[in-house]
Amino acid sequence: MTVRVGIIGTGVMGADHARTLATCVAGARVAAVFDVDTERAEEVAAGVSGAVAHADPMDLVGAADVDAVLVASSDATHEEFVLACLDAAKPVLCEKPLAPTVEGCRRILKAEQALGRRMVTVGFMRRYDEWYVGMRNLLEAGEIGSPLLLHCVHRNPSGPPGLPSQTLVTGSAVHEIDVARWLLGDEIAWVSCHRPRRSALVPGETQDPQFLVFETYGGVVVDVEVFANSGYGYDVRCELVGEQGTVSIGSPTGPITRRGGRESRTVAADWRERFAGAYRAELRDWVDHIEAGRPPAGASSWDGYVATAVAEACLGATPGGARTRVPLDPRPDLYG
Ligand SMILES: NC(=O)c1ccc[n+]([C@@H]2O[C@H](COP(=O)([O-])OP(=O)(O)OC[C@H]3O[C@@H](n4cnc5c(N)ncnc54)[C@H](O)[C@@H]3O)[C@@H](O)[C@H]2O)c1
């Protein structure tokens, strides 16, 4: 069986996923695309054999030749499209965040439970990155003993002008929130947030960088630096400290140049370069599971809901103030 995928949102991520599905994922075909920017949609459709650009996103969701939908439109639109996919009982891979508000995530969870089976995957692709997987395997094998601390860094070269301060949390740190839960197998119970001096080089009012601290129920402390305008490249790092050792993930290094008394290497330009392998593995796994008629793999809508709940608690925390509890609903049976 070939899984015929419809893509909603053909910006940076949607176009990249379309290319990956068309060239690297056996058993998948991009059948349809939609974007409010019709030129973008047509450009992506033209680059993929057999894909058509739809004029209405709901026509794409309902189309007989679309078996599954990938939502890669702007964050605020995710809920509407995921709900439409659930209404049509079609598997959907939604880019993170599942929805930028807890209320939006709850509506998705409710619709999925009404359907009685898991249909939603959230694009937390670091769960497919070989280094993160390696780190988790080492921890599970007891190689570094019980975890104590997790230090995370998430830097981008530059953010769009006027980037809302909260997007650093709901759009960037949300990856670290998911990674922390997934790596540690533990829920985040408390959060606190810190606002260092704003970088004078960032235009507008964006609070950049930001520093977050989480504490899990098991007592592990996680710190996260998010810096959208680091000015030098895309740099995602993480160090897990255990009772008997540590595991670190740095930026992948290209060739090292030594010249004129200096040593240098290249830093990734953006997430597509750093996580290309993870996106491929994520899409392959998603398609394999649909082909085999199995429940979706990857992060569930429950994981999406928890990530947004933690992000929302961070936004509600007083900067530099006391730690804030993360309120979580009881986990429905559907999510194990
Ligand atoms: N997993 C990751 O590593 C990762 C990385 C970057 C972005 N993202 C997420 O992917 C999504 C897309 O991000 P991007 O970087 O491609 O942004 P982008 O701005 O390049 O693309 C977003 C696209 O959505 C379209 N769009 C907006 N409203 C729409 C609507 N109502 N219907 C259809 N299309 C609509 C825009 O026209 C645009 O083409 C976002 O949710 C973002 O948070 C995930």
The ligand as a MOL file (V3000), in Angstrom:
LIG
                    3D

  0  0  0     0  0            999 V3000
M  V30 BEGIN CTAB
M  V30 COUNTS 44 48 0 0 0
M  V30 BEGIN ATOM
M  V30 1 N 9.7760 20.1120 14.5280 0
M  V30 2 C 10.5700 21.1210 14.3000 0
M  V30 3 O 11.7720 21.0330 14.4870 0
M  V30 4 C 10.0220 22.4330 13.7900 0
M  V30 5 C 10.9070 23.4010 13.3020 0
M  V30 6 C 10.3710 24.5870 12.8140 0
M  V30 7 C 9.0110 24.7960 12.8300 0
M  V30 8 N 8.1940 23.8440 13.3370 0 CHG=1
M  V30 9 C 6.7170 24.0500 13.3600 0
M  V30 10 O 6.2470 23.8140 12.0370 0
M  V30 11 C 5.1830 24.7040 11.7150 0
M  V30 12 C 5.5540 25.4970 10.4690 0
M  V30 13 O 6.7310 26.2270 10.7400 0
M  V30 14 P 7.5910 26.8540 9.5560 0
M  V30 15 O 8.9290 27.1260 10.1260 0
M  V30 16 O 7.4660 26.0340 8.3290 0 CHG=-1
M  V30 17 O 6.8340 28.2400 9.3590 0
M  V30 18 P 6.5740 29.0160 7.9820 0
M  V30 19 O 6.1060 30.3630 8.3860 0
M  V30 20 O 7.7440 28.8960 7.0810 0
M  V30 21 O 5.3710 28.2120 7.3210 0
M  V30 22 C 4.0760 28.2350 7.8270 0
M  V30 23 C 3.1460 28.1380 6.6490 0
M  V30 24 O 1.7920 28.0290 7.1350 0
M  V30 25 C 0.9870 28.7690 6.2500 0
M  V30 26 N -0.2850 29.0650 6.8790 0
M  V30 27 C -0.5750 30.0240 7.7850 0
M  V30 28 N -1.9010 29.9470 8.1060 0
M  V30 29 C -2.4100 28.9280 7.3920 0
M  V30 30 C -3.7080 28.3540 7.2900 0
M  V30 31 N -4.7460 28.8300 7.9860 0
M  V30 32 N -3.8860 27.3170 6.4350 0
M  V30 33 C -2.8300 26.8260 5.7340 0
M  V30 34 N -1.5800 27.3220 5.7770 0
M  V30 35 C -1.3890 28.3620 6.6080 0
M  V30 36 C 1.7960 30.0080 5.9140 0
M  V30 37 O 1.3200 30.6260 4.7350 0
M  V30 38 C 3.1800 29.3810 5.7540 0
M  V30 39 O 3.4410 29.0050 4.4160 0
M  V30 40 C 4.9850 25.5750 12.9530 0
M  V30 41 O 3.9510 25.0360 13.7310 0
M  V30 42 C 6.3050 25.4630 13.6980 0
M  V30 43 O 6.1870 25.6610 15.0910 0
M  V30 44 C 8.6640 22.6570 13.7870 0
M  V30 END ATOM
M  V30 BEGIN BOND
M  V30 1 1 1 2
M  V30 2 2 2 3
M  V30 3 1 2 4
M  V30 4 1 4 5
M  V30 5 2 4 44
M  V30 6 2 5 6
M  V30 7 1 6 7
M  V30 8 2 7 8
M  V30 9 1 8 9
M  V30 10 1 8 44
M  V30 11 1 9 10
M  V30 12 1 9 42
M  V30 13 1 10 11
M  V30 14 1 11 12
M  V30 15 1 11 40
M  V30 16 1 12 13
M  V30 17 1 13 14
M  V30 18 2 14 15
M  V30 19 1 14 16
M  V30 20 1 14 17
M  V30 21 1 17 18
M  V30 22 2 18 19
M  V30 23 1 18 20
M  V30 24 1 18 21
M  V30 25 1 21 22
M  V30 26 1 22 23
M  V30 27 1 23 24
M  V30 28 1 23 38
M  V30 29 1 24 25
M  V30 30 1 25 26
M  V30 31 1 25 36
M  V30 32 1 26 27
M  V30 33 1 26 35
M  V30 34 2 27 28
M  V30 35 1 28 29
M  V30 36 1 29 30
M  V30 37 2 29 35
M  V30 38 1 30 31
M  V30 39 2 30 32
M  V30 40 1 32 33
M  V30 41 2 33 34
M  V30 42 1 34 35
M  V30 43 1 36 37
M  V30 44 1 36 38
M  V30 45 1 38 39
M  V30 46 1 40 41
M  V30 47 1 40 42
M  V30 48 1 42 43
M  V30 END BOND
M  V30 END CTAB
M  END
